[in-house]
Amino acid sequence: MIRELHKGELDIAMQIWLEANIQAHGFIPKSYWQANYEMVKGLLPEARILVFEESGEVKGFAGLTGNYIAGIFVDPKSQSKGIGKSLLDFIKQQYSHLSLHVYKKNAGAIKFYLREGFEIAKERIAENNGEPELEMTWAK
């Protein structure tokens, strides 16, 4: 089931955020994600957060600000089971166009988004850590 994040689930979402980022971004030091944990935790309530729940347990979530996907995060123990695709499909039903940023070195995420109809719009250097990233867009 996909639904909005409940207030009491913020810590669960943040644990998934931390673990998924560390797992997906081996090219960025773990300390970077740990240092940004509290900042992201403060920003999460300002975004629209959709969670994927299965058997009463949050397995992943997507964060949106308008039509910008700030990220799709799936618990590493639940990855490759269609959760990210389910979240993205749900989002695509509600918007006519979407955009996101993904690190250029995150080949798995780029492959996923290309497969799901996104196109690479431009490349830039992330201000916060100097890593090259791609802006990707999708339209119905």
LOFI-407012 format. One record per atom (N, C-alpha, C, O, CB): x, y, z. Coordinates in steps of 0.02 Angstrom, whole numbers, plus 50000, padded with zeros to 5 digits. Glycine has a CB too. Layout:
N
XYZ
...
This chain:
140
500424994150000
500005000050000
500445006250000
500945006550035
499525000050061
500255011149960
500605017649959
500155022849990
499565023349973
500805019649886
500435026650036
500045031650073
500515037150097
501125036750089
499675028450134
500225042350127
500615047750155
500965045450220
500715040950255
500155053950170
501535048350235
501905046850296
501515049150357
501245054650358
502605050250295
501465044850407
501155046750471
501685050150514
502285048650508
500855040550508
501475054750557
501945058550599
502435054150638
503025055750641
501555062750648
502205048850667
502625044550708
503115040250669
503485036450699
502195040150749
503115040850603
503555036550561
504175040250536
504555037450496
503165033950502
504295046350559
504855050150534
505525046650548
505955046350504
504865057050567
505605043950608
506235040450624
506345034250580
506905032750561
506245038450698
505805030650565
505855024850521
506075027150451
506525024150421
505175021050517
505765032350426
505945034950360
506675037250359
507035036050310
505485040750340
506885040450412
507575042850414
508075037150417
508615037650388
507675047450474
507905031750451
508355025950452
508425022950382
508975021150361
508095020650502
507865022550346
507885020150277
508295024950234
508695022750193
507165019350248
508195031450243
508575036450205
509325035450215
509705035350167
508375043650227
509525034750278
510245034050294
510525027550264
511035027750230
510345034050370
510205022050277
510455015550253
510455015150177
510935012550147
510035009850282
509935017650145
509895017350072
510425021750039
510725019849989
509195019450048
510535027650067
511045032150040
511745029250047
512145029550000
511005038950073
511905026550105
512555023550116
512665017750068
513205016950039
512635021250189
512145013650059
512195007850016
512265009749942
512655006649906
511575003450025
511895014849920
511885016749849
512465021249828
512635021649769
511245020249833
512775024449876
513285029549860
513955027949893
514195031749934
513045036449881
514245022249875
514885020249903
515445025149886
515975025049918
515075013449878
515345029449837
515835034349816
515825040649859
516235045149851
515725036249744
515335041049905
515285046749952
515395043950022
515095038850040
514585050349946
515825047050062
515955044450129
515315043850171
514875048150169
516455048950165
515275038550210
514705037350255
514595043350301
514035045050318
514825030950298
515145046550320
515095052350366
514705058150336
514405062050372
515805054750385
514695058750269
514315063950236
513575063150251
513235067950269
514435063850159
513325056950244
512615055650257
512455056450331
511935059250348
512425048450233
512895054150374
512785054850446
512775062150466
512375064150509
513335051150485
513215066250436
513245073350453
512625077150429
512445082250458
513875076550422
512295074750377
511705078050350
511045075250377
510505077650358
511705077550275
511075070250420
510485066850446
509995071750478
509405071850460
510695061550496
510225075750525
509775080250562
509475085650517
508895087550525
510145083550620
509875088150469
509615093150423
509045090250381
508515093350374
510175095850377
509155084250354
508645081050313
508025079450355
507465080250332
508915074550281
508135077150417
507575075650461
507145081950473
506535081450479
507835072950529
507455087650476
507095093950484
506715096050422
506195099250426
507565099350505
506975094050363
506665095950299
506105091150278
505645093250243
507185096350245
506145084950299
505675079850277
504945081850288
504535080950244
505815073350312
504765084550347
504065086350358
503805091850311
503195092650304
503975088650429
504255095550278
504045100750232
503885098050163
503565101450122
504585106050226
504095091850149
503985088650084
503365084150087
503105082650141
504605084650062
503135082050029
502615076950025
502975070250027
503395068749983
502155077649959
502825066250077
503155059750085
502645054250075
502155053750111
503495059250154
502775050050025
502365044250011
502745038050032
503325037150012
502165043849935
502425033850072
502765027750095
502465021650063
501875021450045
502715027250171
502885016650055
502665010050032
502645005750095
503155004350125
503145007049976
502045003550112
501944999450172
501744992450151
501324991550107
501415002550220
502044987550185
501864980550172
501844976850239
502324977250278
502374977150123
501304973450252
501214969850315
501334974350375
501634972250425
501684963950318
501084980550371
501134985250426
501824988350436
501944991750485
500944981950488
502284987150389
502974989550395
503154994050336
503014992350279
503464983550400
503464999850351
503695004350298
504315001350267
504815000050301
503825011550326
504285000250201
504844997150165
505235002250123
505805000950103
504594991450120
504915007950110
505235013050070
504805019250066
504235019250089
505375010450000
505085024550038
504705030750032
504985035049976
505555034149953
504705034650098
504575039749954
504775044749905
504625051549934
504105052549965
504415043749837
505075056249922
504975063049944
504895067649885
505295067449838
505555065349988
504385071849887
504245076449832
504165083549857
503895084749911
503605074249794
504405088149817
504275095249826
503995097649760
504355098449712
504925099349848
503345098649758
503015100149695
503095094149649
502955088449668
503295106549662
503335095349588
503435089849541
504175087549539
504385084149493
503205091949471
504555089449590
505255087449597
505305081549645
505095081949702
505695093349621
505595076049621
505695070249664
506365071149699
506895070649669
505685063449622
506335072549764
506945073449803
507305066849813
507905066749824
506785076649871
506935061349809
507245054849814
506735049349824
506195050449850
507745054649870
506935043349802
506565037249816
507045032849854
507595031349829
506285033749750
506845030749913
507285027049958
506945020549979
506375020650004
507475031250020
507285015049969
507015008549987
507495005150036
508095005150025
506895004049924
507215002350089
507614998750138
508054993750100
507794989750060
507154995050191
508714993850111
509154989150075
508934981850078
509054978050031
509854989750102
508614979750132
508374972850138
507774971450093
507604965650082
508194971350211
507464976750067
506854975950027
506954978249954
506474978849917
506284979850058
507574979549935
507694981949867
507624976449816
507644970449832
508394984949863
507534978449753
507444973949696
506814969649701
506794964049678
508054969349689
506304972549733
505654969149740
505084973249710
504504971849722
505514967549814
505254978449672
504754982549640
504484988349681
504014991749659
504194978249620
504754989549740
504504994849783
504635001749753
504185005849751
504824994349853
505245002949730
505405009349699
504985010649638
504735016249628
506145009549680
504885005549597
504465006249537
503745007649556
503415011749525
504514999849494
503495004249607
502805005449630
502715012649653
502225015949636
502625000649687
503195015149691
503165022149713
503185026949653
502795031649650
503745023749762
503635025649607
503695029949549
503065029749505
502835034849482
504305027949507
502795023749495
502175023149455
501605027149488
501225030449453
501975015749448
501555026749554
501045030349591
501125037949580
500635041449568
501075028649666
501745040249584
501885047449574
501725049549503
501425054849492
502625048949591
501915045449454
501815047149384
501065047749367
500885051349320
502135041849339
500645044249404
499915044849392
499645051749413
499125053749389
499545039349432
500005055149456
499765061449485
500075067749454
499845073249469
499885061449557
500585066949414
500935072649385
501015071849310
501055066249285
501635073549418
501035077449274
501135077149202
501875077649183
502075075749129
500745082649167
502275080349229
502995080449219
503345080349286
503085082649337
503205086749178
503945077449286
504335076649347
505065078049332
505295077449275
504245069449376
505435079849384
506155080649377
506485077949440
506175077249492
506355088049363
507135076549434
507525074149491
508255074949474
508445076449417
507365066649506
508675074049524
509395073949516
509655067249541
509405064549590
509745079849553
510155064649507
510465058349526
511215058949514
511435061749464
510155052249486
511605056149561
512325056449552
512535052349491
512285046849479
512685053749615
512985055149452
513205051949390
513515045049404
513485040649361
513715056449355
513815044249462
514135037849479
513625032549503
513815026849513
514655038849532
513005034549512
512485029949535
512165026649474
511595028149456
511945033649579
512545022249443
512335019149380
511675015349386
511265015349340
512875014349355
511565012149443
510935008349453
510325012849451
509825011149420
510965004649519
510375018649484
509805023249484
509695026249415
509125027049394
509925028849536
510235028049381
510165030849313
509825025749267
509375027449229
510865032849285
510045019549271
509745014249230
509005013549245
508595012849200
510115007549241
508835013649309
508135013149331
507715018849302
507195017549272
508095013349408
507945025049310
507555030649286
507505030849210
506985032549183
507855037249311
508035029049175
508005028749102
507485023449080
507095024649035
508695027149072
507505017749113
507025012349098
506305014649110
505845012449076
507175006149140
506215019149158
505545021549177
505335027849137
504855031049155
505525023049251
505705029449084
505495034849040
505795041649052
505615046449019
504775035449043
506255042149100
506585048549112
507125049649060
507395044849032
506885048849184
507285055949048
507825057749002
508315062149039
508135065749086
507545061448939
508945061849019
509455066149048
509385073049017
509425073748956
510175063149037
509285078049059
509195084949034
509855088749036
510015092448988
508665088549076
510235087949089
510875091449094
511305088449150
511065084549191
510775098949105
511925090449150
512395088149200
512665094249237
512735099649209
512985084049168
512795093249301
513075098649342
513485095649398
513505089549406
512515103349370
513815099849436
514185097749495
513765099449556
513545105149564
514895101049499
513655094449599
513265095649661
513645100549705
514235099549720
513125088849699
513295105749726
513615110949767
513835108349835
514355110549861
513135116649778
513455103649864
513585101549932
514165096649940
514445095949995
512975098449960
514365093149885
514915088349893
515375087749831
515835083749831
514635081649909
515245091749780
515685091949722
515625086049675
516025085349628
516375092349744
515125081749686
515025075849643
514635077849580
514175081749584
514655070249681
514825075049522
514425076249462
513735073049469
513675067449493
514785073549399
513225076649447
512545073849450
512175075749386
512345080449351
512165076449513
511665071849373
511245072749314
510565075249335
510285073049386
511185066249273
510295079949297
509595081749305
509215077449254
509385077249195
509465089549294
508705074049278
508305069749235
507575072149237
507335074349289
508365062349256
507235071549180
506555073949176
506115068549144
506345064149107
506515080449136
505475068949160
504975064449131
504345068449117
504165072949154
504815058449180
504015066749061
503375069849045
502915064649015
503135060148980
503465075848996
502265065349030
501755060649002
501745061148927
501355057548895
501055062049031
